[in-house]
Every structure is written in C-alpha cells, then in structure tokens.
Amino acid sequence: MTEPIRPIRNSVSLSSRAATGFVVLMGVVSLFSDFTYEGARSITGPFLAVLGASGAVVGVVAGLGELIGYALRLASGYLADKTRQYWTLVFVGFAVNLLAVPLLALADRWELAAVLIVAERMGKAIRTPARDVMLSYASDRIGRGWGFGLHEALDQIGAVVGPLAVAAVFHFTGKYQSGFGFLLVPALIALSVLFVAYRLYPNPHDLRSATVKLQSKGFSSVFWLYVVAIGCVAAGYADFPLVAYHFQKVSSVPGPWIPIFYSIAMGVDAVAALIFGRLFDRIGFSALILAVLLSSLFAPLVFMGGFYAALAGMALWGVGMGAQESIARAAVATVAPQDRLGFAFGLFNTIYGVAWFVGSALMGVLYDMSITALVSFSVLSQALCVGILLATRKRVHS
C-alpha cells in the first residue's frame, strides 16, 4: 500500500475524467465514513449527558477530541511529504477512525466514551493530510473549488443518512448503544471501497497536472494570515454535541428530532459545498467571506430561539461547515507551496484544531454561565474572521 517517490509527470491514461473518478471514489469512501462517525456524533452529546457528563465536560471532550485530532495532522502531514506513502497513512487512519465508533456501544461510563471519541478523531488526523494531498493533485485538473466541493458533497450524503439511520434505530430500540453498534456496517463498507480506490489509483502523483511547477520555499505571510482567519471562525463555531446538549436541556427540540436536525444541517452542508466550490473557482476568497457572513448568524438562532429558529440556525450552521470542509481546504492549496502541501494541510488543521478546542472549551464554560455571552463570543469571532479574510483577499490579488 505504498508508492515509490517519482517525478511528477503527465500520464496519458490519467485524464481529467480519471481525476474526477478519483474524487468521486474517495467521496464514496467519505460518504460511508461520514455515515459512521457523523451518525455517532449526532448522539454523543445526549449520550454523554445520559452517562452523567455536565455541559462543561461535553464542551471539553468535544474540543479535546478536535484538538488532539487536528494537532496530530501536523505530524501526519509531515510524514506524507517526507515518505509520499499516502495510501499507508490513509488506510491506518481510516481503520482507527471508523472502528472506534461501534466500540462506543460498550461504553458504560462517560470517561470511557470520551476516550473512544478522542480515538475516532485521532484516526481522522492520521489519514486527512495524505488524503487531502491526493485530492489536491486530482482537483488541480478540474478546479480546486469544484474538486474539494464535490468530495465534500458526497461526504455529506453519508452525514445526512447516518444521523437519520441512528435516529431510526434509537426510535425503535430507545438505546444509544444500539445506534453505535449498527454503525459497524457502514464502517466496513467504507474500508472496502477504500481498498478498491487503492487498486485503481495506486500512484496518486499521476493525477497531477503536468503544468504544476514545484518550488521549495517557506510559507508566505498570506498563508499565515489565512490560517489565522480560519482559526477565528473555528474558535467561534459551536460543536454539535454542545448544540445537542442545549436542545435536550431546554427542550427546544424534542429528543428524536435532534439527530434529524443534524442530518438537515449536513444536507445543507453538501449543497453549500457544491455552490461555494464553484464560486471559489470564479471569485476566490470572496466566496469564503460570503459563507462566513451567513454562518455567523447561526448561534443566536440555535441558542436563543425555539424549534423553527433552531432549525434555521442549523441550516446556517451547515452552510459554514460546508465552506470549512471544502473551499477552506481548497484555499490552502492556493496559498501554500506545492511541494509542501502535506505539511501545509497538517499545519492548517493543527491551528484550526487548537482554535476549535479553545473555543469549544470556552463556550462550554460560557454555556453554564451565560448563553448571551456564548452567542456574543461566537458572532464576534466570526466577524473578526471576515475582517482578516478581507485583508487576505487584498494581498492575494495585489
């Protein structure tokens, strides 16, 4: 499952159609992966609450999982650049990422559940930079915004179906453990499709356009400005376990509807990824600025509104997640040196994850103190992101 280090070349057999095929196939892998872990994430907040966790614990566990998961991407991204063993990292990461989920069915204490939640994020950290480098190679041929957007859209089909399936299992069994156990099935399907992708595309470098010129250089000020901007939006973005905890605590959304709300947000995520992916290829950073402006309104609606306001808030939450998971990644490949993409993705994700952890932990504490303070922090963080993105856009076009 490794490939030799070779010069970048233009392979006649690997056309733009083949590049699209690779993106689609990896999208199918992500579809079943998201079916698995997004289905689980739709109920981890209430599950932790049932096991006796407080709001602060839910926020810290969610944030810690993201922190460790994103921090490890720095190391895995570096390994991807040094070894070019993309498939090895991808296979190991997906195995850990996916198989930790059904093991949650065995957790009888919130501490054990927290360990498995963090392990799932660690697996994702191992495989994500290497996968994103391969996607960057393929999307270089078909448009980076469209390539990452198409992958994210397929990814989110699973994120829609997974929570719905878990909601159905919970409806008929009344047990969160049954939902986690059921998710073993899509986990195994994802690993099987991943093996097919490896067999069809064993040499990811062949997907790359021959027009790309490699340059060994450090990261520019534009790159650093960009990652700070995305760090701001990450810090102010409430993780869904805390949102779900709020829904259950104040009864603004009935229990069976909580995973359905998450599924709706993931559906919006998929559509937003496609729309903003096309926009990114046409208008660049302006597309990301627009997405952040829209998503900045989710917190007041979700934490201060009733059923329908919360539904609208979750739709805007999905817009933001669609942008963060598609064009935010595509932009990294635009502002980073092409021969250090693995490390660039790892560094980007590490900063993102640290900001997510700090923000999630703080919002968990703020939730127990004042919902108004939580909402204010969320909105102001994303407003700051918009300001920095405007400066970034100016430098990119100067």
N, C-alpha and C positions, 0 to 999 in steps of 0.2 A: 504493500500500500504506500510505497514511496516512489518518487520520480527523480531521475537524475537532474542535476543542475546543468542547464544548457542555455546557449544564447537564445534571445528572443528572435523568433523567425515567423514569417508569414506562411502558414500552412494552407495549401490549396484546398485540402479536404475539410478544413475548419473555417467555413464561411460565416457570414453574418447570421445565416439561418441556423448554423450549428451553434453559434454563440447564444442565440435566442433559445435554442433547445436546451442548452446547459442551464440557462437561467430558469427556464420553466421546470426542468427536472429538479434542480435544487429547491425551487419553490414548492414542489410537491413534497420533498423531504421536510421542508419547514412547515408545510400545511399539517402533516401528521404530527410533527413535533409540537407545534402550537396547540393542536387538538389535545395533546397530552398535558403540557405544562401550563397552558393558559386555562384549560379546563380545571386544573388543580388550583391555580391562583385565584380563580373566581370564588373559591370557597375557603381559602386558607385563613382569611380574616375571621369569619364566623367560626371556623374550626378551632383556631387558637383561642377565641373567646370561650367556646364550649369547654376547652381544656383548662380554663382558668386564667388566661392571659389578660392583662389590662390594656388600655388604649396605648399607653406609652410602650409597653412590651411589643405590641403589634407593630407600631411605627419603627421601633429599633430593630426588630427582627427583619422586617421588610427592607429597611435601609441597610442593615448589616449584610444581608444577602446580596444586595446590589453592590455594596462597597467591595466585598471580597470578590464577587464575580467580575466586576469591572477592573479592579486592581490587578487581578491575575492576567488580564488581557495584555498588559504591558509586557509580561514575560512571554506569553504565548505568541504575541505579535513579533517580538524579537526573535524567538525561535523560528517562526515562519520565514522571516527574512534570511536568517543565517543558514538554515537547513534546506529550505524550499520543500520540506516534507509536509506539504499542505494536507494531503489525504490522511496521513497518520494522525495529525493533530485533530482533524475533523472527526475521524472515527472515534478516537478516545473521548473527545469532548461530548459528542452526541450520546455515547453509551452512558456516561456518568449523568449527563443532563436528563436523559429520559428515564433511566431505570430508578432514579431516586424518587420519582413521583409515586409509582404504585406502592413503594415501601411506606409511604405515609399512612396507608391503611392499617399498619401495625403499630402506629404511634399511640400511646395512651397517656402521654404527658406532653405539655407544651414545649418542654426543653428538648425532647426527642424530635418532635415535629420541627422545631426550629433548626436543628442540625440538618435534617433532610432538606428543608427549604434552602438552606445555605449551600448544601452539596449540589442541589439542582442548578443553582446559579454558578457554582464553580465549574461544572461541566460545560455550561454555555460559554464561560470565559475561555476555556481551553480551545474550543472549536471556532469561535466567532471571527477573530482576526484572519485566520487562514482562509476561512470561507469567504470573507469579505474581499480578500485579495483576489481570489478566483473570480468572484462576481465582478470585481473591478476590471479584470482582464477581459471578461466577456462583454461587459457593458461599455467598454471603450469602443467597441464596434457598433453598438446600437443606440448609444446615448446613455450617459451615466444616470441621468434622472429617470429615464424610462426603464433602464435595466434594474436599478435598485427599487424603483416604484413597482415594477411588475413582480419582482420577487416578493416584496412586502405585501402586495395584494393577494398573491397566492398563499402566502404565510397566514394572512388574516382570515382566509376561509376556514382554516383549522381553528383559529382563535374564536370564530363565530360558532362553529359547530361544537367545539369542545365544551364550552360552558353550557350550551343547550343540552348536550348529552348528559352532562353531570347534573343539571337541573332535573332532567327526567329521571335519572337514577335515584336522586335524592327524594323526588316526589313519591316514587313507588316504594322505596326502602326506608326513608326517613333517617338514613345514616350517611354521614360524610365519608366514612371508611369505605362504603360500597362504591362511591364515586371514584375514590382514589384507586381502588382495585381494578375497576373497569378500564382505567386509562392504560393498563398494561398492553391492551390490544393495539391502539394506535402507536404506542411506543415501538413495538416490534415491527409494525408496518413501516415506520419511518426509517428504521435501521436497515430494513430490506431494500427499500428504494435507494437509500444512500449507497449501498453496495452496487446496485445497477448503475448509478451515476458514475461511480469509480471505474467500473468496467468499460463504460462508453467513453469516458473522458479521463484517461489515466494521466495525461500530461497537460495540466491547466495552462501552462505557458503558451501552448499552441492556440489558445483562444484570443490571444492579444493581437492587436493591430500592429502591423509592421511599421506603421508611421510613428509609433511612440519612440521617443529618444530618451534614453536613461541618463540621468545626471546625478552624480554623487554630491550632495550638498546638504547643509543643515536645514532646519525648519525655519521658515521665514516669519517675520512679525505678523503677517496676515494670518498664518496658521495659528499662532498663539492667540491672536485677537479673536479668531473664530472659536477656538475651543473654550475660551473664557466666556464668550456669549452663550454657547450651548450649555456650559456649566451653570450659568444663571438660570436658564429655563429648567434644567434638571433639578436644581435646588428648590424651585418653587412649584414642582409638579407633584401633587399628592399621589402616592402609590395606591393602587386599587384596594389592597387589604384594609387600609385606613378608611377609605371611602365606604367600603362594605361594612366595616365595623360601625361607622356612623349611621348608615342606613338601618342596621339592626338595632342600634342603641336607641335611636329616636323614633323608630318605626315609621320613617317617612317612606320607606319602600318595603313591602311585605317580603319575608324571607325567601319564598320561592322565586320572587322576581329579581332578586339580587344578581344571580348569575345571568339572567336574561338581559338585565341592563348592561352587564359587562359584554355580553355577546353583541348587543346592539352597538356598543362603542367600538368593538372590533370590526364590525361590518362597516361602520363609518371610516375607521382606520384604513381598511382596504381600498375603499373608493377614493379617499383623500390621497393615499399613496400614488394612485394612478394619475389623478388630476394634477397634484403638485409635482409629480415626476415629470410630466410633460411641460408644465410651467417652468420648472427649473432648467430644462434644456433650452427654453426660449428666453426667459428673463433672468435667470441666475438667482442670486441671493434675494431678490425681491419676492420670489415665491416663498422662501422660508420666513421672511419677515411677515408676510401676509398670514401664513399659518400660525405663527406665534401670537399675532394680534387677535386672531379668532379664538385660539385655545386659552388665552389669558382670562377669558370670561367664565371658564368652567367652575372655578372654586366658589364664587358667590351663589351660583345656581345649585351646585351639588350640596354644599354645606349649610345653606340658609333657606333653601326652597323646599316645597312639598314634592309630591310624586312627579308631576309634569315638569316642574322646574328642574328637578334632579335628572329627569330623562333628557331634557335639552342640554343640561350641563355635561352629561356623559357623552352626548354626541360631540360636543366641542372638545371634550377630553380625548375622544377618538381622533379628531382632526389633528390635535397636537401630537399624539402618539404616531399617527401615520406619517407626519412630517419628520419626526425624530428618528423613526426607523427606516426611512427611505432617503429623502433628499439631504438630511443632515449627514448621513453616511456618504452619499454621492459627493457632497461638497468637500469631504476630506480628501478624496481622490483628486479634486480640483486644486487644492491649495497645498498639498504635500508633495515632496519629491517622489518620483515614480519608482525609484529603486529602494525606497524605504517605506512602502505602503503598509507592510505588516506592522512595523513598529509604530507608524503614524496612526493606524487604526487602534492599536493597543494603547498608545498614549492618549488619544482622543477619548477612548472608552474609560480609561482609568480616571481622567479628570472628570468626566461625566459621572462616573460611579461615585467618586468621593463627594462630589456636589450633591448627588442624589441621596447618599447616606446622611450627610449633614442636614440636608433639607428635610428628609423623611423623619429623622430623629427629632429635629426641632419642631416639625409640625405635629408629631405625636405628642410632644410635651405641651405645645400650644393648644392642642385639641382639649387636653384635660384642664387647661386654664381658661381659654377664651377662644371660641370659634371665630369671633371677629378678628382677633389677632392672627389666627391661622390664615384666614382669607386675605387679609391685608398683606401678609408676607408673600403669599403665592402670587398675587397680582403684581406687587412691586418688583419681585424677582423677574417676572417675565417682561415687564415694562423695561427693566434695565437691559435685558437680553436684546430687545428691539433696538434700543439706542446703540449698543455695541455692534449689532449686525449692520446698522446703517453706516457706521464708520468702516466696517469690514468691506461692505459693498463699494464704498468710495475708493478704498485702496486697491481693490481688485480691478476696478475699471479705470484707475488712474494711469 
